[in-house]
Amino acid sequence: MRGTARTGPGAATRSVAVLVLVLLVGVVVRLPWAGDLGMHAATIERLRHDLLDPGDPLVAADAPSPYYTPWTLLLGCVAKVTGFGVFMVLRIAALVSLGVLLTGVWAFVGTFLDRAADRWRQATVVSLVLLCLVLLWGTLLFNWSGFLGLNSLALTVSYPSTFALGAAFWLWALLRRAGTWWHFVGAGVLWAVILLSHQFTGVVASLGALAMVLGARPWPARATWLRLAAGLAVGVLLLVCWPYYRFFALFGVGGLEGIHRSLYRDLLARFWLAGLVGGAALALRWWRDRRDPLVLFCLFGCVVFAAGGVSGHWSWGRVLPAVLIPAQVAAGLEVFCAPRSAVRAAFGWVVAVALAVGAWAQSGTLGYVLPRSVLPPPVTANYREPWPGYQWITPWVKYGDVVLAKTFPARQIPAYGAYTVAPGYPDLFLGDEGARDAAVRTYFAAGSSRAERVEVLRRYGVKWVVAYPGDGGLALERVAVGPRGQGLYRVG
């Protein structure tokens, strides 16, 4: 399987990669809602109104937040200058992030290719690596920010994690080609921006950066280590000086283990394609070079992931991209870069079959772009409906109003400018998060008295309640009805 010519397998590979990118652009237009989209929309909305002191993005409190990052600050400035709605800004963010990711993969893969390789060959190799990154996973869907599976990326393409991953590929490429002081200083700045923008991806980027340095051929000279130390110092200085939250205080924050427990479940069904095909590619690379950077990268990720499982630090499972990305990149590279033609041909067919299986498993992603009615039943079986949103409350609820709601609506309502009593997501620097959660439970509890419920409304300045008729609470004036009978109630 040569795949390097302008026609044949190479052209087919490039065409499929283009179709995947077209699908992702279609997803950006639709912007399906799931997961943390409300948090990121709320963050941009707060920065639009106050760039210097935005306060907590979810509740009416003066608290710092790790969601105020260099990337979201830039998006907040775009929203403030252009006057675009927050969801339009998120679409712009998604397109820019896709561009950063695509060019980052191109730059990184290019460091493994002969500089004399023609553009058609390089485009083919990059296209195959991109397909491996989005399709070479498993047969059980897995969606999480910071993971590049096609279905996951469709739901998180506008998240800061996508921008951070794209920037990570640029960081690794820069370190493999860095030579001057300015290269390493730039790498330090980029490293800090990644860590500030999405902390979990920052850990992945750091492990990859370490692997690129330790796997360099020839071994870095003393001058290179000095330049690397200078770049690292610049990065640490930026982390210390970031004004919106104290980065190093995150190391002492707990409460994230429970929600990450699922990262250690169903590993075989979720990742077996990457494990078998990518693992075989890494083994071939290790056989040729005991210090191959992709092999080292995967090993570092495996060590941290295993340590999290053994110690019960389930949040360490977010390092999984450090295991998967090098395996997926290696799978794409081996099809074209293995030294023996027989190995290239055989491995090419293995990768092609694995990509077809992975594409079928994630075929439900088409539902985010095409009407469900035109999709065949086997595809719709893999499709998950996005969340409906709470735009139906906006004619009444204004920016800064406080809404009392349970966890699920509290994950979306702040996207429209309102605050909630309790945050819908873990809020790491909010000191009274536990009291707020207890207040919401008290309001809806069947055994709570009228006085207790009124006290909750007064304490947090609640103007509206969003609830289903059977949720409990006070008898308030209903002003609007949303999907499935959920109501918006005015607090008198």
Secondary structure, DSSP 8 states (H G I E B T S, - for coil): ----SSSTHHHHHHHHHHHHHHHHHHHHHH----TTHHHHHHHHHHHHH-SS----SSSSS----TT--HHHHHHHHHHHHH---HHHHHHHHHHHHHHHHHHHHHHHHHTTS-TT--HHHHHHHHHHHHHHHHH-S-SS----TT---HHHHHHHTTSHHHHHHHHHHHHHHHHHH--SHHHHHHHHHHHHHHHHH-HHHHHHHHHHHHHHHHT-SS---HHHHHHHHHHHHHHHHHHHH-SSS-GGGGGG----TGGGGGGGSSHHHHHHHIIIIIHHHHHHHHHH-TT-HHHHHHHHHHHHHHHHHHHT-GGGGGGHHHHHHHHHHHHHHHHHH-SSHHHHHHHHHHHHHHHHHHHHHTGGGGGGTS-GGGS-HHHHTT-------SGGGTTT--TT-EEE--HHHHTTGGGGT-EESS-SS--TT-TTHHHHHHHHHHHH-TT--HHHHHHHHHHTT--EEEE-GGG-----EEEEE-GGG-EEEE--
